[in-house]
Amino acid sequence: MEHLEPRLLLDAGAGTALLGDANGDGVVDGLDYNVWSLHYDQPGDWGDGDFTQNGFVDGLDYNVWSLHYKALLFDAQIEVQ
C-alpha cells in the first residue's frame, strides 16, 4: 500500500472576480471600458459593465472601472507540503 503525505493546495484565483474586469481576462483595461461604454445607460450584468451589480450600467460602474484601471488578477497556486 502506498503511503500518501498530507498536502494543502491553495488557489488564489478560484472564484475571484476582479472589479472592473468585464471580459474576465484578469486585467482591467480599455477592453473593459469598451464593454462598459457599449452598455452605458442600459440594464445589464457584470459582463456588460455593471460592476456595482445593481442591474444597470451607469456612471457608478465607470467609477469602479477607473479606480481599478490597470489592476491584474494573478492565478497563483501555492502548494504546502
LOBALO-623712 format. One record per residue: x, y, z of N, C-alpha, C, CB in turn; residue number from 1; residue in three letters. Coordinates in nm, 4 decimals, padded with zeros to 6 digits, m for minus. Glycine has a CB too. Layout:
N
+----------+----------+----------+----------+----------+----------+----------+----------+----------+----------+----------+----------+-----+-----+
!     n.c1 !     n.c2 !     n.c3 !    ca.c1 !    ca.c2 !    ca.c3 !     c.c1 !     c.c2 !     c.c3 !    cb.c1 !    cb.c2 !    cb.c3 !   k !   r !
+----------+----------+----------+----------+----------+----------+----------+----------+----------+----------+----------+----------+-----+-----+
!        X !        Y !        Z !        X !        Y !        Z !        X !        Y !        Z !        X !        Y !        Z ! NUM ! ala !
...
+----------+----------+----------+----------+----------+----------+----------+----------+----------+----------+----------+----------+-----+-----+
***
This chain:
81
+----------+----------+----------+----------+----------+----------+----------+----------+----------+----------+----------+----------+-----+-----+
!     n.c1 !     n.c2 !     n.c3 !    ca.c1 !    ca.c2 !    ca.c3 !     c.c1 !     c.c2 !     c.c3 !    cb.c1 !    cb.c2 !    cb.c3 !   k !   r !
+----------+----------+----------+----------+----------+----------+----------+----------+----------+----------+----------+----------+-----+-----+
!  00.0837 ! m00.1178 !  00.0000 !  00.0000 !  00.0000 !  00.0000 !  00.0886 !  00.1246 !  00.0000 ! m00.0954 ! m00.0004 !  00.1216 !   1 ! met !
!  00.0551 !  00.2189 ! m00.0847 !  00.1321 !  00.3419 ! m00.0996 !  00.1015 !  00.4383 !  00.0147 !  00.1022 !  00.4081 ! m00.2349 !   2 ! glu !
!  00.2062 !  00.5007 !  00.0682 !  00.1897 !  00.5990 !  00.1758 !  00.1720 !  00.7382 !  00.1141 !  00.3125 !  00.5966 !  00.2734 !   3 ! his !
!  00.0645 !  00.8067 !  00.1474 !  00.0379 !  00.9404 !  00.0947 !  00.0651 !  01.0448 !  00.2020 ! m00.1075 !  00.9517 !  00.0442 !   4 ! leu !
!  00.1411 !  01.1454 !  00.1651 !  00.1683 !  01.2568 !  00.2553 !  00.0543 !  01.3580 !  00.2457 !  00.3049 !  01.3238 !  00.2216 !   5 ! glu !
!  00.0105 !  01.4148 !  00.3582 ! m00.0935 !  01.5182 !  00.3517 ! m00.0392 !  01.6440 !  00.2850 ! m00.1464 !  01.5515 !  00.4930 !   6 ! pro !
! m00.1215 !  01.7043 !  00.2004 ! m00.0819 !  01.8275 !  00.1316 ! m00.2012 !  01.9213 !  00.1261 ! m00.0284 !  01.7977 ! m00.0118 !   7 ! arg !
! m00.1729 !  02.0496 !  00.1183 ! m00.2750 !  02.1524 !  00.1074 ! m00.2451 !  02.2345 ! m00.0165 ! m00.2800 !  02.2420 !  00.2349 !   8 ! leu !
! m00.3445 !  02.2515 ! m00.1028 ! m00.3290 !  02.3304 ! m00.2245 ! m00.4219 !  02.4500 ! m00.2155 ! m00.3588 !  02.2455 ! m00.3520 !   9 ! leu !
! m00.3649 !  02.5700 ! m00.2228 ! m00.4431 !  02.6930 ! m00.2199 ! m00.4437 !  02.7541 ! m00.3584 ! m00.3869 !  02.7931 ! m00.1159 !  10 ! leu !
! m00.5611 !  02.7885 ! m00.4094 ! m00.5750 !  02.8508 ! m00.5410 ! m00.6340 !  02.9889 ! m00.5206 ! m00.6643 !  02.7646 ! m00.6371 !  11 ! asp !
! m00.5504 !  03.0925 ! m00.5309 ! m00.5939 !  03.2294 ! m00.5041 ! m00.6873 !  03.2832 ! m00.6108 ! m00.4746 !  03.3198 ! m00.4921 !  12 ! ala !
! m00.6901 !  03.2249 ! m00.7282 ! m00.7729 !  03.2767 ! m00.8360 ! m00.9099 !  03.2132 ! m00.8458 ! m00.7030 !  03.2590 ! m00.9639 !  13 ! gly !
! m00.9357 !  03.1117 ! m00.7716 ! m01.0614 !  03.0383 ! m00.7852 ! m01.1797 !  03.1217 ! m00.7401 ! m01.0562 !  02.9092 ! m00.7057 !  14 ! ala !
! m01.2714 !  03.1471 ! m00.8308 ! m01.3943 !  03.2166 ! m00.7974 ! m01.3775 !  03.3633 ! m00.7642 ! m01.4581 !  03.1496 ! m00.6845 !  15 ! gly !
! m01.2674 !  03.4221 ! m00.7988 ! m01.2419 !  03.5607 ! m00.7644 ! m01.2678 !  03.6493 ! m00.8852 ! m01.0979 !  03.5788 ! m00.7135 !  16 ! thr !
! m01.3490 !  03.7518 ! m00.8652 ! m01.3756 !  03.8478 ! m00.9721 ! m01.2906 !  03.9717 ! m00.9480 ! m01.5274 !  03.8844 ! m00.9793 !  17 ! ala !
! m01.2346 !  04.0248 ! m01.0524 ! m01.1555 !  04.1467 ! m01.0439 ! m01.2467 !  04.2642 ! m01.0755 ! m01.0331 !  04.1424 ! m01.1410 !  18 ! leu !
! m01.2626 !  04.3562 ! m00.9815 ! m01.3513 !  04.4706 ! m01.0020 ! m01.3090 !  04.5498 ! m01.1251 ! m01.3518 !  04.5615 ! m00.8778 !  19 ! leu !
! m01.4027 !  04.5720 ! m01.2149 ! m01.3764 !  04.6460 ! m01.3374 ! m01.3404 !  04.5598 ! m01.4568 ! m01.2679 !  04.7421 ! m01.3138 !  20 ! gly !
! m01.3250 !  04.4305 ! m01.4363 ! m01.2855 !  04.3378 ! m01.5438 ! m01.4101 !  04.2739 ! m01.6055 ! m01.1889 !  04.2275 ! m01.4894 !  21 ! asp !
! m01.4689 !  04.3414 ! m01.7031 ! m01.5945 !  04.2953 ! m01.7640 ! m01.5765 !  04.1682 ! m01.8457 ! m01.6524 !  04.4040 ! m01.8523 !  22 ! ala !
! m01.4648 !  04.1553 ! m01.9157 ! m01.4474 !  04.0401 ! m02.0045 ! m01.3776 !  03.9220 ! m01.9375 ! m01.3692 !  04.0814 ! m02.1260 !  23 ! asn !
! m01.3420 !  03.9357 ! m01.8105 ! m01.2870 !  03.8236 ! m01.7352 ! m01.1494 !  03.7771 ! m01.7770 ! m01.3779 !  03.7114 ! m01.7448 !  24 ! gly !
! m01.0694 !  03.8661 ! m01.8374 ! m00.9357 !  03.8244 ! m01.8812 ! m00.8278 !  03.8476 ! m01.7757 ! m00.8985 !  03.8978 ! m02.0074 !  25 ! asp !
! m00.8681 !  03.8915 ! m01.6556 ! m00.7729 !  03.9084 ! m01.5468 ! m00.7012 !  04.0408 ! m01.5440 ! m00.6740 !  03.8026 ! m01.5529 !  26 ! gly !
! m00.7444 !  04.1353 ! m01.6258 ! m00.6838 !  04.2684 ! m01.6274 ! m00.7937 !  04.3718 ! m01.6499 ! m00.5734 !  04.2791 ! m01.7380 !  27 ! val !
! m00.7829 !  04.4857 ! m01.5818 ! m00.8780 !  04.5953 ! m01.6015 ! m00.8129 !  04.6928 ! m01.6985 ! m00.9163 !  04.6660 ! m01.4647 !  28 ! val !
! m00.8703 !  04.7029 ! m01.8183 ! m00.8072 !  04.7819 ! m01.9233 ! m00.9112 !  04.8456 ! m02.0148 ! m00.7121 !  04.6951 ! m02.0047 !  29 ! asp !
! m00.8648 !  04.8966 ! m02.1272 ! m00.9520 !  04.9622 ! m02.2235 ! m01.0578 !  04.8716 ! m02.2830 ! m00.8707 !  05.0194 ! m02.3325 !  30 ! gly !
! m01.0301 !  04.7427 ! m02.2917 ! m01.1305 !  04.6492 ! m02.3430 ! m01.2524 !  04.6457 ! m02.2513 ! m01.0706 !  04.5079 ! m02.3575 !  31 ! leu !
! m01.2288 !  04.6546 ! m02.1215 ! m01.3389 !  04.6563 ! m02.0253 ! m01.4145 !  04.7888 ! m02.0320 ! m01.2862 !  04.6323 ! m01.8829 !  32 ! asp !
! m01.3414 !  04.8966 ! m02.0558 ! m01.4068 !  05.0264 ! m02.0752 ! m01.4986 !  05.0206 ! m02.1970 ! m01.3017 !  05.1393 ! m02.0921 !  33 ! tyr !
! m01.4523 !  04.9582 ! m02.3046 ! m01.5349 !  04.9461 ! m02.4255 ! m01.6637 !  04.8707 ! m02.3967 ! m01.4571 !  04.8754 ! m02.5369 !  34 ! asn !
! m01.6548 !  04.7631 ! m02.3198 ! m01.7745 !  04.6873 ! m02.2818 ! m01.8690 !  04.7776 ! m02.2044 ! m01.7372 !  04.5623 ! m02.1974 !  35 ! val !
! m01.8151 !  04.8475 ! m02.1043 ! m01.8968 !  04.9388 ! m02.0236 ! m01.9640 !  05.0437 ! m02.1121 ! m01.8105 !  05.0078 ! m01.9157 !  36 ! trp !
! m01.8872 !  05.1074 ! m02.2011 ! m01.9420 !  05.2170 ! m02.2822 ! m02.0486 !  05.1691 ! m02.3807 ! m01.8300 !  05.2863 ! m02.3583 !  37 ! ser !
! m02.0358 !  05.0473 ! m02.4313 ! m02.1366 !  04.9931 ! m02.5232 ! m02.2694 !  04.9651 ! m02.4540 ! m02.0852 !  04.8657 ! m02.5874 !  38 ! leu !
! m02.2659 !  04.9441 ! m02.3229 ! m02.3868 !  04.9109 ! m02.2474 ! m02.4318 !  05.0230 ! m02.1543 ! m02.3638 !  04.7856 ! m02.1670 !  39 ! his !
! m02.3640 !  05.1380 ! m02.1616 ! m02.3955 !  05.2502 ! m02.0723 ! m02.5432 !  05.2893 ! m02.0817 ! m02.3070 !  05.3714 ! m02.1059 !  40 ! tyr !
! m02.6024 !  05.3166 ! m01.9672 ! m02.7415 !  05.3618 ! m01.9548 ! m02.8411 !  05.2546 ! m01.9989 ! m02.7627 !  05.4882 ! m02.0371 !  41 ! asp !
! m02.8043 !  05.1284 ! m01.9755 ! m02.8907 !  05.0153 ! m02.0095 ! m02.8892 !  04.9141 ! m01.8947 ! m02.8449 !  04.9483 ! m02.1428 !  42 ! gln !
! m02.9930 !  04.8321 ! m01.8859 ! m02.9871 !  04.7216 ! m01.7895 ! m02.8757 !  04.6258 ! m01.8296 ! m03.1236 !  04.6467 ! m01.7816 !  43 ! pro !
! m02.8130 !  04.5630 ! m01.7313 ! m02.7061 !  04.4697 ! m01.7638 ! m02.6566 !  04.3948 ! m01.6430 ! m02.5922 !  04.5419 ! m01.8278 !  44 ! gly !
! m02.5541 !  04.3118 ! m01.6670 ! m02.4904 !  04.2373 ! m01.5589 ! m02.3399 !  04.2612 ! m01.5663 ! m02.5237 !  04.0845 ! m01.5677 !  45 ! asp !
! m02.2641 !  04.1823 ! m01.4901 ! m02.1193 !  04.2035 ! m01.4814 ! m02.0537 !  04.2069 ! m01.6193 ! m02.0553 !  04.0940 ! m01.3967 !  46 ! trp !
! m02.0866 !  04.1148 ! m01.7055 ! m02.0266 !  04.1073 ! m01.8384 ! m02.0624 !  04.2235 ! m01.9288 ! m02.0669 !  03.9809 ! m01.9042 !  47 ! gly !
! m02.1606 !  04.3032 ! m01.8870 ! m02.1996 !  04.4237 ! m01.9609 ! m02.1378 !  04.5497 ! m01.9012 ! m02.3513 !  04.4370 ! m01.9632 !  48 ! asp !
! m02.0670 !  04.5357 ! m01.7896 ! m02.0056 !  04.6509 ! m01.7243 ! m02.0776 !  04.6969 ! m01.5991 ! m01.9984 !  04.7637 ! m01.8196 !  49 ! gly !
! m02.1713 !  04.6172 ! m01.5484 ! m02.2418 !  04.6515 ! m01.4241 ! m02.1608 !  04.6011 ! m01.3053 ! m02.3859 !  04.5908 ! m01.4222 !  50 ! asp !
! m02.0565 !  04.6760 ! m01.2692 ! m01.9654 !  04.6330 ! m01.1635 ! m02.0217 !  04.6545 ! m01.0239 ! m01.8350 !  04.7056 ! m01.1763 !  51 ! phe !
! m02.1246 !  04.7377 ! m01.0106 ! m02.1890 !  04.7574 ! m00.8803 ! m02.2996 !  04.6557 ! m00.8578 ! m02.2455 !  04.8991 ! m00.8694 !  52 ! thr !
! m02.3301 !  04.5789 ! m00.9594 ! m02.4303 !  04.4719 ! m00.9549 ! m02.5673 !  04.5211 ! m00.9081 ! m02.3825 !  04.3608 ! m00.8635 !  53 ! gln !
! m02.6055 !  04.6390 ! m00.9593 ! m02.7394 !  04.6901 ! m00.9293 ! m02.8351 !  04.6690 ! m01.0457 ! m02.7327 !  04.8383 ! m00.8943 !  54 ! asn !
! m02.7905 !  04.5967 ! m01.1498 ! m02.8761 !  04.5660 ! m01.2638 ! m02.8777 !  04.6712 ! m01.3719 ! m03.0132 !  04.5445 ! m01.2173 !  55 ! gly !
! m02.7928 !  04.7745 ! m01.3582 ! m02.7918 !  04.8841 ! m01.4550 ! m02.6485 !  04.9322 ! m01.4745 ! m02.8835 !  05.0011 ! m01.4082 !  56 ! phe !
! m02.6102 !  04.9575 ! m01.5985 ! m02.4756 !  05.0056 ! m01.6307 ! m02.4795 !  05.1579 ! m01.6311 ! m02.4255 !  04.9495 ! m01.7693 !  57 ! val !
! m02.4057 !  05.2187 ! m01.5379 ! m02.4133 !  05.3641 ! m01.5223 ! m02.2781 !  05.4220 ! m01.4798 ! m02.5214 !  05.4013 ! m01.4193 !  58 ! asp !
! m02.2806 !  05.5475 ! m01.4401 ! m02.1585 !  05.6165 ! m01.4002 ! m02.0914 !  05.5581 ! m01.2778 ! m02.1884 !  05.7588 ! m01.3752 !  59 ! gly !
! m02.1684 !  05.4978 ! m01.1884 ! m02.1086 !  05.4333 ! m01.0714 ! m02.0190 !  05.3173 ! m01.1138 ! m02.2181 !  05.3836 ! m00.9752 !  60 ! leu !
! m02.0595 !  05.2488 ! m01.2192 ! m01.9780 !  05.1386 ! m01.2716 ! m01.8499 !  05.1915 ! m01.3353 ! m02.0579 !  05.0563 ! m01.3743 !  61 ! asp !
! m01.8596 !  05.3066 ! m01.4003 ! m01.7390 !  05.3697 ! m01.4550 ! m01.6410 !  05.4010 ! m01.3422 ! m01.7749 !  05.4991 ! m01.5330 !  62 ! tyr !
! m01.6941 !  05.4512 ! m01.2300 ! m01.6073 !  05.4819 ! m01.1162 ! m01.5333 !  05.3575 ! m01.0686 ! m01.6891 !  05.5416 ! m01.0011 !  63 ! asn !
! m01.6026 !  05.2455 ! m01.0613 ! m01.5388 !  05.1196 ! m01.0211 ! m01.4290 !  05.0839 ! m01.1207 ! m01.6434 !  05.0046 ! m01.0118 !  64 ! val !
! m01.4610 !  05.0929 ! m01.2502 ! m01.3614 !  05.0614 ! m01.3532 ! m01.2388 !  05.1518 ! m01.3393 ! m01.4228 !  05.0763 ! m01.4944 !  65 ! trp !
! m01.2615 !  05.2831 ! m01.3252 ! m01.1490 !  05.3770 ! m01.3226 ! m01.0621 !  05.3599 ! m01.1977 ! m01.2006 !  05.5201 ! m01.3300 !  66 ! ser !
! m01.1232 !  05.3239 ! m01.0852 ! m01.0455 !  05.3020 ! m00.9629 ! m00.9575 !  05.1777 ! m00.9713 ! m01.1385 !  05.2904 ! m00.8438 !  67 ! leu !
! m00.9947 !  05.0839 ! m01.0564 ! m00.9203 !  04.9584 ! m01.0680 ! m00.8464 !  04.9454 ! m01.2012 ! m01.0147 !  04.8413 ! m01.0511 !  68 ! his !
! m00.8431 !  05.0527 ! m01.2796 ! m00.7763 !  05.0513 ! m01.4100 ! m00.6314 !  05.0041 ! m01.3943 ! m00.7808 !  05.1922 ! m01.4753 !  69 ! tyr !
! m00.5917 !  04.9129 ! m01.4781 ! m00.4586 !  04.8507 ! m01.4839 ! m00.4334 !  04.7507 ! m01.3713 ! m00.3524 !  04.9577 ! m01.4795 !  70 ! lys !
! m00.5380 !  04.7143 ! m01.2979 ! m00.5228 !  04.6104 ! m01.1957 ! m00.5130 !  04.4745 ! m01.2639 ! m00.6417 !  04.6129 ! m01.0947 !  71 ! ala !
! m00.4429 !  04.3822 ! m01.1999 ! m00.4239 !  04.2472 ! m01.2528 ! m00.4725 !  04.1449 ! m01.1515 ! m00.2756 !  04.2220 ! m01.2881 !  72 ! leu !
! m00.5233 !  04.0346 ! m01.2012 ! m00.5604 !  03.9216 ! m01.1160 ! m00.4628 !  03.8095 ! m01.1451 ! m00.7089 !  03.8759 ! m01.1403 !  73 ! leu !
! m00.3860 !  03.7708 ! m01.0449 ! m00.2901 !  03.6624 ! m01.0619 ! m00.3565 !  03.5317 ! m01.0235 ! m00.1626 !  03.6864 ! m00.9773 !  74 ! phe !
! m00.3426 !  03.4320 ! m01.1075 ! m00.3962 !  03.2992 ! m01.0797 ! m00.2852 !  03.2159 ! m01.0170 ! m00.4517 !  03.2313 ! m01.2097 !  75 ! asp !
! m00.2522 !  03.2521 ! m00.8943 ! m00.1400 !  03.1881 ! m00.8266 ! m00.1854 !  03.0646 ! m00.7507 ! m00.0720 !  03.2860 ! m00.7315 !  76 ! ala !
! m00.1044 !  02.9629 ! m00.7569 ! m00.1283 !  02.8427 ! m00.6775 ! m00.0079 !  02.8204 ! m00.5871 ! m00.1540 !  02.7182 ! m00.7688 !  77 ! gln !
! m00.0383 !  02.7893 ! m00.4635 !  00.0667 !  02.7617 ! m00.3663 !  00.0426 !  02.6224 ! m00.3108 !  00.0694 !  02.8690 ! m00.2519 !  78 ! ile !
!  00.1435 !  02.5404 ! m00.3149 !  00.1310 !  02.4055 ! m00.2601 !  00.2155 !  02.3957 ! m00.1337 !  00.1747 !  02.2980 ! m00.3645 !  79 ! glu !
!  00.1509 !  02.3543 ! m00.0261 !  00.2190 !  02.3379 !  00.1019 !  00.2324 !  02.1892 !  00.1296 !  00.1421 !  02.4099 !  00.2174 !  80 ! val !
!  00.3536 !  02.1463 !  00.1587 !  00.3756 !  02.0033 !  00.1870 !  00.4162 !  01.9835 !  00.3306 !  00.4825 !  01.9445 !  00.0941 !  81 ! gln !
+----------+----------+----------+----------+----------+----------+----------+----------+----------+----------+----------+----------+-----+-----+
***
